[in-house]
Each structure stands twice: as structure tokens, then as C-alpha cells.
Amino acid sequence: MPQIDIFDTTLRDGEQSAGINLNTAEKIEIARQLERFGATIIESGFPAASPGDFDAVQRIAGTVKNSIVTGLARSMKSDIDRTWDALKGAEQPHIHIFLATSPIHMEHKLMKTPEQVVEIAVESVKYARKFFPLVQWSAEDASRSDPEFLAHIIRKVIDAGATTINLPDTVGYATPQEYGAMFKYMTENVTGIEKVKLSAHCHNDLGMATANTLAAIENGATQIEGTINGIGERAGNVALEEIAVALHIRKQIYNTETGINLHEIKRTSQLVSQLTGSLIQPNKAVVGKNAFAHESGIHQDGMLKNPLTYEIITPELIGDASTELVLGKHSGRHAFKDRAVKMGFDLTEEKLNKAFIEFKKLADSKKEIVEDDLYVLLTDQQIHDTETPVYKLESVQVQYGTANIPTATASAYNPDGEMVNEAATGAGSVEAIFNTLERIVEGKVHILDYRVTSIGKGRDALGEAVINMTYNGETVTGRDVAQDVLEATAKAYLNAVNRQIIQTGQKKIKIPAI
């Protein structure tokens, strides 16, 4: 069967989602999982954006071996040079260059004539081919570009050495018929198009990203680009898990293979959600918690008689087997390590020991330890940075009563290693904690968003707190997990502050979503 290559941009386009801020350790962990997932290409970042992005791209390129690692670059020699510095040690160095081609972008954003845009595109591709054997060129806002001009510039960049041509629906404007027709037009009117990969990149502003991507495949696309869980700027990108499962379930229609390990879908989705703090809507296709739930009596009756009556996808297909009790407080270190290995974790002895200690603490207070609990404990150790936190919470206590003013008391170590004790009131327990911690940290904090969700089920489930804030004017996200949601809240607050302090001086260049 024809092969459809999967280009994953979770770590680049996905990370541009509002409120998402991944550090290098988290990006490496996601990249490892994307490799297990079977992504053909992993777009690991924009090396010219910041020192942090450069470091992440470079380290991912040295870590991932079974997927091609790429980096984004504007049509500038400095960006291309920076990307080469980050990726020259990769197994197959690959660069992704973009330039806008729609009339509105060329006139109002680039302020260039069409002729100048063609010249810039050709020169950037020629320059990139001096270093990179694989050069992808993207026509930003292709779906709103003039077809004849688009065909013309594509011919030129193919002649200049481009190995992949990407036609993005950058603002999610196209309908499936329009987007498919654009691919058909290019396959019929561009000389040499058969020599390159033709890629689709869809955004979901009108809710048509999946339909548009499938339309592109029907009309000649041999590569599709998207993100896990459909994260991305504005309404997000096409969700790769939806495309992978659709091509599998409707194989008789699309007659293609992707190389995706479908059994890794649930784990990949869960990891991305956990580390980005981006919740998955319950009714999300393929990976939502209600994706396999049947409430209607008619549906339940049909399922009992024959599951195929209402279930076209099984949980087992995507690695979503039913959660069961896996370990208890009497389990030993050997059993714990064995379970960690079976779950796909590769921890050092030091990190394994720390994870085991946390497991024992949890087992003393939680009746049942399920795989979701272990997943959180092991992931936190896998991505744990050995650098000592700038602020470290020692304790937090809240006094609350319906007739009293909530008061929080907290103790934490400051950057100098000194213990600081503060107390403050608030309209509620959470605000009292925020007000107390604001007295401990040095800097201006403004809370943008805050939420707590349960991990697993039951009254003793772990609680995960995610806080999106500005700290000294910079937006940052913090997260932490604990059985007590107020403790998780305090730790998430300090996690956000610590992340921003560590990342100081690594401000990113703002780039479009492509």
C-alpha cells in the first residue's frame, strides 16, 4: 500500500498554544514517545527562536534515532545557519523553511511583490541545500493563494532543491472540496511534483481540519502534518490520532499505510496532555474519556448483543485497556521496577529509587494504586531536572470555615536556601494560598488561569493542579500533583515561578503557526 508519512509538530506548532510552555526535559520525553508512536518526522522546535529552543532541538536530534528530526526556519540565512548548528548531528538532517504566498500576506505582512517572494524562496532553498539533504518548503497560507502563482513558485523551489512541498491551510479557512482541489491542481500542473513529497498541514478554525487532511490524501498528499490531541494556535491543528485511526478503520477507502503504532496512541495522548497541562475534552474523537462510553439504553443493548453495532473503534486498538490494580503498599522494589519497564519507562537507578519512595508514600494513603497513578509518578521522575528549584515548598496549611475568613500559612526555601514563613487571607482557600506565596516569591504575579483535575477515580484520587500566570510580565505555566489539591496548588504555583526564573533570558521570537 502507498505510505503516508506522519509529520508531528506537537513540539513546535503545538507548543505555540496559549498557556503551553515546555522545558527541554519535557520536550525530550515527548519526542521519545513520538518516536515510539511511529512519527516519520518530529518537528522539535524553532532553533532561532531562543537558546532554550536551540538546546531542545539539538538534544532531541541526538536522542531520537528512528524518526527524522527537523527544525523550523524563516527564509533567512541566519535562521538556516542556526538550524544547521542544532541539527548537524542528527541521523538525517532535515529543515523546514516557510514563506507566505497569499496576496494578503505578501502585501500586508511581508510587504513584498510576488516576484520578490519567489526570489527569496528560491535563494533560501538553494542555501539550505548546501547543508541539508532534506529540505521542506512551506507556502504559508497556501489555501488563500492564487493557484497559478502557487504552482509557479513551487516549480521554482523544486528546481532549487526542495524535497518536500507543504501546502498549509494556515488559518483553517478551506473547505474539504477546496483543499483537495488545490492538491489536485498542483499534481496536474507542476512539473517535477512527482519527485517530491506533497504535504498537508491543516488548522481547525472552522472544525474541518480532519476532513481537509483526508481530502488532501485523496488528491495526492503523501505526508500529513499535525499534533497530538490537536493542540496548536487558536483552534489547533489536525489531531494526528484521528487521521491515523481513520486511515486504519477505513483502509478500504484510503488504501494507505502510516507506520503509526496505534497501540501507543493513548499513552502519547496522555503524556502530551499531562506535560502541556492541556485537557482533553471528554467527547474528543479517539482519545476522549467518553470515546468508548455508551449511555443510551438502545446503544447498551446493541453493545451487549454485538459490540460492532455501535463501536467502530475498540479501546484495545489505541492501547486503552481497562485500568486495573497493579501494585499495592506491600509491593517490593523489584515488582515496581518491572512494572515501570513494562510501561515503557527507562529510569536511572537514582530516579527509580526516588519514584519508589514516592510510590510507597502514596500507597500508605491511597487504597488502590492504578496505572494512571504510576504513570504520573514515573513521568515526573523521568522529566525531573536535577537542578535545585529556586523556591521549594516545605509546608502549607489552610484554616477555613464558612463563617471565618480563609487563612493560609506557608513555609518555603528561597533562592538563598533560607526558610521564609508567611501568612495571608483570601476570599477562598486557593486565593489565600496565592496571596501567601506572593509574599514569599520576589516578583509580580498575576494569575491567568487555574484548574484542578483528578487522576483516576475515587475519593482518594490524585489531584493535578495547573496554573497559568504571568511572573514579572512573562507568561508561564506550572503544574504539580498531590493527593491534597491544596498542596498540589501551592506546588504548581512555585513550579511556575521556578520555570520562569530558570528560563529568564530565553525569550522566544514570535512566529506564525504556518
N, C-alpha and C positions, 0 to 999 in steps of 0.2 A: 504494500500500500504506500501511497505518497506520504512523505514525512512533513509534518507541520512543526517547525521549530518554535519553542516557547522562550520568549524574551521576557524575563522578570525584572520589573523596575520598582519593586517594593521599596528598595533601599535608596532610590533616587526620587522618582515621581511620587511614590507613596509617602516618603518621609516629608514631602512638602505639604502634607495635610496640616491644617491648622491644629496646633496643640501637640504635634508629634515631634519629639526631639530625641533621637537615638544616639548613644555614645558608641565608641569604637567597639567595645566588648559586646554590646548588644547587636551591632551590625554583623560582627563576625559570627555570632551564634545563629542569627537568621540566615546568613549566607551558607553556613554549614547545612542548615535544614533545607534550604532551597536546592542545594546540591543533592541531598537525599531525595527530595521531591522530584528531581529529574529535570530541572530547568536547563535548557540548552545554553542560554546566555543569562548572566546575572549582571544587571547594571548596578554597580555598587556605590555610585555617587558621582559627584561633580568635583574632580580634584582641584580645580582652580578656585572653588568657592571659599575654602578655608583650610587652614592647617589640619583641622580635625577631619575634614572630608578627605584630604590627600592621604593622611595616615590610614584611614579606614580602607580606602581603595587599595592602597599599596599592600596592607596586611591581608586583605581578603584575596588579592591576587596571589599572594604567597601561600595561602591556606587552601583555597579551592583548586582541585585538580581535574574533576570530572565535568565541570561546567566552564564555559568561556566567561571570563570576567571582563567587563567593559566599563568605561567611564565617559561621562558626558563632556562635551566641549563646544564652546561657541566657535564660529568661523573666524578664529583669531589664532595667529601663530603662537602667542603666549599661552593660550589655553591648550593648544595641541602639544606644545613642549611640556607643559605641566602634566598633562595626561600621560605622555610617554614616560616621564620620570616615575610616575606612580605604577605604570603597568608593564614596563620593560622586562620585569622578572616573571610575568605571567606565562602560563603554558602556551597560550595563543593570544598574543596582544591584540586587542580589539578596541576601536574608538568609535564613539557615536557623536557625529557633528550635526548641528542643526542650523537652519536659516529659514526665515519666514518667506513665503511665496505668494500670499494672498494680497490683492490690491490694498486692502485696508491696513495690513501690517507693513507692507513695503512703503506706503506713503506716510502713514502717521507714526509708526514706531521706528522703522529703520531710516526713514527719510532718504530712500534711495530709489533710483529708477530701476525698472526691470532689467535693463542691460547691466547696471552696476551689480545687482543681486546675482545675476548669472556669473559675472566675473569673480565675485567674492567666493561663491560656491565652488567654482572650478579650481581656483587657486588654493582654497583650504583643503580640498580633497587631494589635489596634487601634492601639497606639502605633507599632509598626513600619511600618504602612501610612501613617503621616504622612510618612515619609521614602522608603520603598522601594516601587516599583511591583510588585516581585516578592517575595512572602513565602512561604517554605516552612515549614510547621509539622509537626514530627515528634512522634508519640506514642511516646516511648521505652518499650521492652518491650511493644509493641503485641500481639505474638503471645501474651503471657500475660495480656492484659487481658480484662475482661468485654466480650463483643461489644456488648451493649446500651449499656453506658456509653461504649464507644469510639465507637459510632455517634452517641451524644448529643453528646459533646464535639466530634466532627468537624463536626456540623451547626453548632455554635456558632462554631467558628473560621472556617468558611467564611462564615458571616454576618458575622463580624468583618473579613473581607477577605483570608483566606489564598488564595493562588493555586495552591499545591501541598500535598497531604497525603501525608505519608510514614508508612508502617506498618512499622517495623523489627522484625526478628527479632533483637533485641539480643543475646541470649545463645545464639543458634543452637539453640534448643530445638524449634522447629516441624518437623513433617514436611511434605513437599510437599502432601499432601492437606489438612492443617490450614491451612497458609499460603495456599494457593489459595482455600480456603473462606472465609477471613477477607476476602479481596478481593471475592469474590463477594457476601458478606453486605453489605459496605459499598456496593457498586454498586447493590444492590437495596433498601437500607433507609435511605440517607442522601439527603435532599432536597438538590439542588444539587450532588451529587457530579460530575455531568456537566460542570459549569462549571470544574472544577479538574483539574490533573494528579494522578494517583494513582501514588505512587512506592513501590518495593520496595527494602528495604535488609537484606541477609542476612549473617549471620555463619556461620562454618564449624565451629563447635564439634563437631557430630556428622557433619561431612563432607557436609552436604546443601545448602550454600549455592547451588550452581549449579542443582540440581533445584528448590529452593524458589523461586528467582528466575524460572525458566521457568514454574513453576506460577502465579506471580503474573501473568505476562504472559498466560497462558491465561485468567485470570479478571479481566482488566480493567486491569492496571497499564500505564501509558503512559510511565513513567520507571523506570529501574533504577539503583541506586547500588552502587558497588563500587570496587575498587582494581586497579591493575596488579600482576600476579603474585599477587594475592590476599593481599597483606600487610595487617596490621592487628593489633589487640589480640588476645591469646590465640591462637586458631587462625586468625585472619584474617577478611577479608571475602570476598565472592564475587569471583572473578577476572574482570575485565571482558573480557579477551581470550577467555575461554571462552564467555561469553554472546554476544559479537559473532560469533564463528565458528559457534557453534551455530545462531544465528538465520539465518546465511548458508547454511550447509550444509543445514539443514532448513527452508528457506524455504517449501516447500510445506506444511509443518505449521503454522508460526507466522505466515506471511503478513505479515511486518513488515519495515521498513527501520530502520536505526540511524543512518545518516550517518557511520559509522566508516570510516576509510581503513584497510582490512585490511592493506595493504602496509606500514603503519607499525607494525604490532604488534611485530615482532621488535626493531626499533630502540627502541621505547618500553620494552619489557620489559628490554632490555639496559641502557638508561640508568638506569632505576629500580633495577635490581639493583646496578649499579656505584656509584651515588651513595649508596644506603642501606646498602651492604655486606651486603644480604640475598641469599643464594644461592638460585638456582632449583633445585629438586630435579630430577634428571635425567629422571624419568618424569612431570614435570609436564605436564598436558594443554596442547597447542598450542605452548608455548614451551620445554619441557624439551629438553635436548640429545639425548635419546633418543626424542623425539616422532615422528621420522621414520626411526628406526633399525629394521632388520629382521634379527634374528639367526637365527631359526628357518629351517632349510633349506626347509621347506614354504612358509613365507612368502616367502623369497627366490625360490623357483621361481615362485610365483604372481606376484610383482612383475615378474620378467623377462618373463613371458608377457603380463601386463596389469597395470599399476600399480593399477588400480581394484579388484583383488582384495583388497588389504589396506590401501590408502591412501585414506582418505576426505578428507584434507586434504593439499594439496601445500605444500612449503616456500615456493614462489614466492607462494602466496596471502598469506602473512603477512610477505613481504619477507625471507625467509630463504634467499636464493640462495647457492649454494656459494661458499665463500671462495676467493679466488684471489690470486696475487701481483699487487699493484697498483703498487708503486713499489720502486725499489732505490737503492743508495747513489749511483748516477750521475744520479738524477733531479734536475731543477732546481726552483727555487722556483716557477716558473710552473706546472709539472705538479703540484706539491704543492698549490698554491692551487686549481687546477682540481679536483683530487680532493676537497679539503675542501668546496668549494661543492657538488659533486655529492652529497656525503654529507650535505648539509643544514646545514653549519656556516656561521655568519656572524661571522667574527672580524675584529677591528680589525687594521690593519697591524702594530701593535706585537705583538699576541698571535699573529698569523700568523708573524711573524719568530721569536718565541720557540719556537713549535711546530715550525717548520722546523729550528731549531738542535737541538732535542731529537730530531727525526726523523733528522738527519744523524748524531748521536751513536749512536742505536740502529742505524742502517744500517751503521755501521762494525763493529758487534759481532754483528749478527744476520744470518744468511744470507738469510732471506726476510722481507719486511715485508708482512704481510697486513692486510686491512681492520680486523680486530679490534685490531691494534696501533695503527693510525692513529686509530681511534675513541677509544681511551684517551688518546692524546696530545692530540688535538683537544678532547676533552671537558674534560680537566684545564685546558687553556688557556681554554676558554670560561667555566668557572666560577671561574677563578683570581681571588682577591681581591687587589687592588693593595696592600692593607695589608701591611706587612712582618711576617713571622712573629715571634712573641715569642722563640721559640727556633729556631735554624737549624742543621741538621746540617752540619758541614764534612767529617767523615770518621768511618768506623767500621772497626775491624779486629778479627778474632776469631782466636785461636790455639786450635786444637782437635786432640786426638789421643785415641785410645781408651784410652791409658794415662796421659793427662795431664788435669789439671783445666782445663776450658774457661775462657779469659780473654778479656774484651772490653776494647778501648780505644776511646774515642770523644772527638771534639773537636766542640764546638758553640758558637755565639754565644749569649750570654744576653741578656735584655731590655735591658741597658745597652750592648750591642754588643761586649762583651768575650769573648774566646775562653776557654773552660773546657775543660780536659782531665781526664778521669777514667778509671779502670780498675776492673774488678771481676770476680769469678769467679762461676760458677754451675754448677748440675748439668748444664746443656747450653749450647749456643751461644746460644740465644734467651734463656734466663734470665740469662746473663752480660751480654747487651746490655741487658736490662731493668734489671738491678742497676746497671749503669754509668750509664745515663741517669737513673735515680732519684737518683743523686748529683749530677747536673747540674741537674735542674729543682728549683725550690723549691716544695715541697708534698708532700702524701701521695698516693701512687699505689697502687691495688690493681687488679690485672689480673683481669677477669671472664671474658673470652673472647678467644681469639686463633686466627686461621687464615690459611693461605696457599693461594691457588689459582693455577693457571696461566691465562694469557690466550692462547688459541690452542693450537697443538700443537707438539711437537718439543722437543728438549733445550734449545734456546735460547729457549724461550717466555718472555715477560714473566711475572713473578710479582707477584700483588697480595696485600698483607698488610692484614688488617682486625683492629683491636684494639678491644675494648670494655673500658673501665676506669672506675674512679671516680678523680677527681682532686679532692682536698680535699673529699671527700664527695659530689661531683656526678658522675652517670653521663654518660659521653661516648664517642663512637666516633671513631676515627681510621683513615685508610686512605692507602695510597700504593702506587706501582707502580715496579718496577725489575727489571732482568734478574737481579740478585743478590737472592735472597729475604731475606737478612740485612740488606742495605741497605734494602730495602722495609720490613722490620720496624722498623728504627730510625726511619725517616722517618714511618711510621704512628704510632709511639709519640709522637713530638714533635707530629705533626699533631693528635692527640687532645688533648694538653696545651694547644696553642695555641688550639684551638677553644674549650676550656672557659674559658681566660683571657679571650678576646675576648667570650664570651657571659656573663661574670660580671655579675650584676645583671639578667639577663633570665630569671629563673626562671619557669617556666610554672605556671599553675593546672592542677591535675589535673582532667580532665573524663572522663565516661563515654564509651564507644565508640558510643553511640546505638543 
